[in-house]
Amino acid sequence: MLQRDYIQRLIREFMAALQRLLEKDEAKDRQEAVRRMFKMYLGDSAFFHTASLDDIMRWFERYPKDERLSRISMLAELYYAEADSMSEPFRSEILERAFVLFDFVDRHERTFSAERINKMNIIRKNINGGEKDRTAQT
């Protein structure tokens, strides 16, 4: 019970911090806030930007099973927020990572989230739109 209360409190705290991050106007401020959130809630951001998704999923095994989906969702949210302040091709790469993680959570979470589905649809549209733009240029 205490573990469940802890993770729920952690998620509320994370979402409040994420909302503050999204309110920042300057891209530099947002990037710094994202780095701080990685460090505070997950660890070294360099790992999450260079490791394969398989390695990242193995990294999450350090947490109890009932906590993993919440942690994976936190990473997906960070990727999603971070993509706004990135340029191509990094933006698409981070969005693809966010999509894969959101999809994983969606397939394993018992609770339906319209917000998560909406974000997945936005990512899908952005990635597919970017591919169309690249095709039109060639």
MODELLER restraints for C-alpha pairs under 7 A, 6 or more apart:
rsr = mdl.restraints
at = mdl.atoms
rsr.add(forms.Gaussian(group=physical.xy_distance, feature=features.Distance(at['CA:7:A'], at['CA:67:A']), mean=6.76, stdev=0.5))
rsr.add(forms.Gaussian(group=physical.xy_distance, feature=features.Distance(at['CA:21:A'], at['CA:30:A']), mean=6.01, stdev=0.5))
rsr.add(forms.Gaussian(group=physical.xy_distance, feature=features.Distance(at['CA:21:A'], at['CA:33:A']), mean=6.16, stdev=0.5))
rsr.add(forms.Gaussian(group=physical.xy_distance, feature=features.Distance(at['CA:24:A'], at['CA:30:A']), mean=5.97, stdev=0.5))
rsr.add(forms.Gaussian(group=physical.xy_distance, feature=features.Distance(at['CA:27:A'], at['CA:85:A']), mean=5.60, stdev=0.5))
rsr.add(forms.Gaussian(group=physical.xy_distance, feature=features.Distance(at['CA:31:A'], at['CA:82:A']), mean=6.99, stdev=0.5))
rsr.add(forms.Gaussian(group=physical.xy_distance, feature=features.Distance(at['CA:34:A'], at['CA:78:A']), mean=6.96, stdev=0.5))
rsr.add(forms.Gaussian(group=physical.xy_distance, feature=features.Distance(at['CA:34:A'], at['CA:82:A']), mean=6.57, stdev=0.5))
rsr.add(forms.Gaussian(group=physical.xy_distance, feature=features.Distance(at['CA:35:A'], at['CA:45:A']), mean=6.34, stdev=0.5))
rsr.add(forms.Gaussian(group=physical.xy_distance, feature=features.Distance(at['CA:38:A'], at['CA:44:A']), mean=6.48, stdev=0.5))
rsr.add(forms.Gaussian(group=physical.xy_distance, feature=features.Distance(at['CA:38:A'], at['CA:45:A']), mean=5.52, stdev=0.5))
rsr.add(forms.Gaussian(group=physical.xy_distance, feature=features.Distance(at['CA:39:A'], at['CA:45:A']), mean=6.67, stdev=0.5))
rsr.add(forms.Gaussian(group=physical.xy_distance, feature=features.Distance(at['CA:48:A'], at['CA:56:A']), mean=6.85, stdev=0.5))
rsr.add(forms.Gaussian(group=physical.xy_distance, feature=features.Distance(at['CA:60:A'], at['CA:68:A']), mean=6.22, stdev=0.5))
rsr.add(forms.Gaussian(group=physical.xy_distance, feature=features.Distance(at['CA:69:A'], at['CA:105:A']), mean=5.95, stdev=0.5))
rsr.add(forms.Gaussian(group=physical.xy_distance, feature=features.Distance(at['CA:72:A'], at['CA:101:A']), mean=6.53, stdev=0.5))
rsr.add(forms.Gaussian(group=physical.xy_distance, feature=features.Distance(at['CA:73:A'], at['CA:101:A']), mean=6.84, stdev=0.5))
rsr.add(forms.Gaussian(group=physical.xy_distance, feature=features.Distance(at['CA:73:A'], at['CA:102:A']), mean=6.46, stdev=0.5))
rsr.add(forms.Gaussian(group=physical.xy_distance, feature=features.Distance(at['CA:73:A'], at['CA:105:A']), mean=6.56, stdev=0.5))
rsr.add(forms.Gaussian(group=physical.xy_distance, feature=features.Distance(at['CA:76:A'], at['CA:98:A']), mean=4.46, stdev=0.5))
rsr.add(forms.Gaussian(group=physical.xy_distance, feature=features.Distance(at['CA:76:A'], at['CA:101:A']), mean=5.55, stdev=0.5))
rsr.add(forms.Gaussian(group=physical.xy_distance, feature=features.Distance(at['CA:76:A'], at['CA:102:A']), mean=5.99, stdev=0.5))
rsr.add(forms.Gaussian(group=physical.xy_distance, feature=features.Distance(at['CA:79:A'], at['CA:94:A']), mean=5.79, stdev=0.5))
rsr.add(forms.Gaussian(group=physical.xy_distance, feature=features.Distance(at['CA:79:A'], at['CA:95:A']), mean=6.64, stdev=0.5))
rsr.add(forms.Gaussian(group=physical.xy_distance, feature=features.Distance(at['CA:79:A'], at['CA:98:A']), mean=5.41, stdev=0.5))
rsr.add(forms.Gaussian(group=physical.xy_distance, feature=features.Distance(at['CA:80:A'], at['CA:95:A']), mean=6.06, stdev=0.5))
rsr.add(forms.Gaussian(group=physical.xy_distance, feature=features.Distance(at['CA:80:A'], at['CA:98:A']), mean=5.74, stdev=0.5))
rsr.add(forms.Gaussian(group=physical.xy_distance, feature=features.Distance(at['CA:83:A'], at['CA:91:A']), mean=4.95, stdev=0.5))
rsr.add(forms.Gaussian(group=physical.xy_distance, feature=features.Distance(at['CA:83:A'], at['CA:94:A']), mean=6.01, stdev=0.5))
rsr.add(forms.Gaussian(group=physical.xy_distance, feature=features.Distance(at['CA:83:A'], at['CA:95:A']), mean=6.26, stdev=0.5))
rsr.add(forms.Gaussian(group=physical.xy_distance, feature=features.Distance(at['CA:92:A'], at['CA:127:A']), mean=6.19, stdev=0.5))
rsr.add(forms.Gaussian(group=physical.xy_distance, feature=features.Distance(at['CA:95:A'], at['CA:123:A']), mean=6.22, stdev=0.5))
rsr.add(forms.Gaussian(group=physical.xy_distance, feature=features.Distance(at['CA:99:A'], at['CA:120:A']), mean=5.80, stdev=0.5))
rsr.add(forms.Gaussian(group=physical.xy_distance, feature=features.Distance(at['CA:99:A'], at['CA:123:A']), mean=6.58, stdev=0.5))
rsr.add(forms.Gaussian(group=physical.xy_distance, feature=features.Distance(at['CA:102:A'], at['CA:116:A']), mean=6.74, stdev=0.5))
rsr.add(forms.Gaussian(group=physical.xy_distance, feature=features.Distance(at['CA:102:A'], at['CA:120:A']), mean=6.87, stdev=0.5))
